[in-house]
Amino acid sequence: MKDIKEHGRIIDAKACIAVSSCTALMRAKGNEYGQYPSGCVPKDKFYGPIYREAINNFKAGNTPKKKQ
C-alpha cells in the first residue's frame, strides 16, 4: 500500500511472486535446529543454497536431530 501511495504502483522487486519456496523452508525440519531460515528463494540469492539443502534432506528422508 505504501508503494502505491508513494509511487503510484507496486514495486515488482518488493512484491511476493507466490512460488511457495519460502513456505517450504518454513516447513522443512531436516537440520540440527529443527527449522531453516526462510526468505524469498528466487529474489534473494542467500536462500538458494539453503533451499537446495532442505529439499535434498527431505528427499533423503532426514529427520531433525535436536540440538542439546
C-alpha positions in Angstrom: 0.0 0.0 0.0 2.9 2.4 0.8 4.5 1.9 -2.6 1.1 2.5 -4.3 0.7 5.8 -2.3 4.3 6.9 -2.9 5.0 5.6 -6.4 1.5 5.0 -7.9 2.3 1.3 -8.4 3.6 -1.8 -6.7 7.4 -2.2 -6.9 8.0 -5.5 -8.6 11.2 -6.3 -6.7 9.4 -6.0 -3.4 6.3 -8.0 -4.3 5.8 -11.6 -3.5 5.7 -13.9 -6.6 4.0 -16.7 -4.6 6.1 -19.7 -5.6 5.9 -21.1 -2.1 9.6 -21.9 -1.7 9.6 -19.7 1.5 6.8 -21.8 2.9 8.8 -25.0 2.0 11.7 -23.6 4.0 9.4 -22.8 7.0 8.1 -26.3 7.0 11.4 -28.1 6.4 12.8 -29.6 9.6 15.8 -31.7 8.5 18.6 -29.9 10.2 20.1 -29.7 13.7 17.9 -26.7 14.6 14.7 -28.3 13.5 14.0 -25.5 11.1 15.6 -23.4 8.3 15.8 -19.7 7.9 13.1 -18.6 5.5 13.0 -15.9 2.8 12.4 -15.3 -0.9 14.4 -18.0 -2.7 14.0 -16.6 -6.2 14.7 -13.0 -5.3 17.4 -13.4 -2.6 20.4 -15.5 -3.6 21.2 -16.1 0.1 18.3 -18.6 0.3 19.1 -20.7 -2.8 21.7 -23.0 -1.2 19.6 -23.3 2.0 16.5 -24.3 -0.1 18.5 -26.9 -2.0 19.9 -28.4 1.3 16.3 -28.5 2.7 15.0 -30.2 -0.4 17.8 -32.7 -0.5 17.4 -33.5 3.2 13.7 -34.0 2.6 14.3 -36.3 -0.3 16.8 -38.3 1.7 14.3 -38.8 4.5 16.5 -36.9 7.0 14.8 -36.1 10.3 15.9 -33.3 12.6 18.5 -34.0 15.2 17.6 -31.9 18.2 20.3 -29.6 19.4 21.3 -30.4 23.0 
